Amino acid sequence: MDADVKDRIVVESERAGQSGRAGVIEEVLAQDPPRFRVRWDDGRMSIFAPSAGVARIERRKRERVKA
């Protein structure tokens, strides 16, 4: 799972009736296996190691520099 700082991570719930959660990656601790420091949308922060297939990365929009 390739991710960068400021990308969003969305975690799907593994249980029916329970909502997933999303947040912004504040720090990439390791790429393989992936470990991220995430600030979740509810304001909490945690270290997260996603298991196979439960999370997706939404790339942040890169700012274009005018020449």
C-alpha positions as CSV (number, residue, x, y, z in Angstrom):
1,M,0.0,0.0,0.0
2,D,1.7,3.1,-1.2
3,A,0.8,6.3,0.6
4,D,2.2,9.8,1.3
5,V,1.7,12.4,4.0
6,K,-1.5,14.3,3.6
7,D,-3.2,11.5,1.7
8,R,-6.6,10.4,3.0
9,I,-7.1,6.9,4.2
10,V,-10.6,5.3,4.3
11,V,-11.1,2.2,6.3
12,E,-14.2,0.0,5.6
13,S,-16.0,-1.6,8.5
14,E,-15.6,-5.4,8.8
15,R,-19.0,-5.6,10.6
16,A,-22.4,-5.0,9.2
17,G,-24.2,-2.0,10.7
18,Q,-20.9,-0.4,11.9
19,S,-19.6,2.6,10.0
20,G,-16.1,2.8,8.7
21,R,-13.7,5.7,9.4
22,A,-11.5,8.1,7.5
23,G,-8.6,10.4,8.3
24,V,-5.4,12.1,7.0
25,I,-2.0,10.4,7.1
26,E,0.2,12.6,9.2
27,E,3.3,10.4,9.0
28,V,4.4,7.3,7.1
29,L,6.2,5.1,9.6
30,A,6.8,2.1,7.1
31,Q,5.7,1.2,3.6
32,D,6.2,-2.6,3.8
33,P,4.3,-3.6,5.9
34,P,2.4,-0.3,5.9
35,R,2.2,1.6,9.1
36,F,0.8,5.2,9.3
37,R,0.2,7.8,12.0
38,V,-3.3,8.9,11.2
39,R,-5.4,11.9,12.4
40,W,-8.9,10.5,12.2
41,D,-11.8,12.8,11.2
42,D,-13.1,12.7,14.8
43,G,-9.8,14.4,16.0
44,R,-8.2,11.3,17.5
45,M,-4.7,10.2,16.3
46,S,-3.4,6.6,16.2
47,I,-0.8,4.4,14.5
48,F,-2.6,2.2,12.0
49,A,-1.4,-0.9,10.2
50,P,-4.1,-1.8,7.6
51,S,-4.8,-5.5,6.9
52,A,-5.4,-6.7,3.4
53,G,-8.3,-5.2,1.7
54,V,-9.8,-3.1,4.5
55,A,-8.4,0.4,3.6
56,R,-8.0,2.5,0.5
57,I,-5.8,5.6,-0.1
58,E,-7.2,8.7,-1.6
59,R,-4.4,10.8,-3.0
60,R,-4.2,14.4,-2.1
61,K,-4.5,16.8,-4.9
62,R,-1.0,18.1,-5.8
63,E,-0.7,21.9,-6.2
64,R,0.4,23.0,-9.6
65,V,3.3,25.4,-9.7
66,K,3.0,28.1,-12.4
67,A,6.2,28.6,-14.4
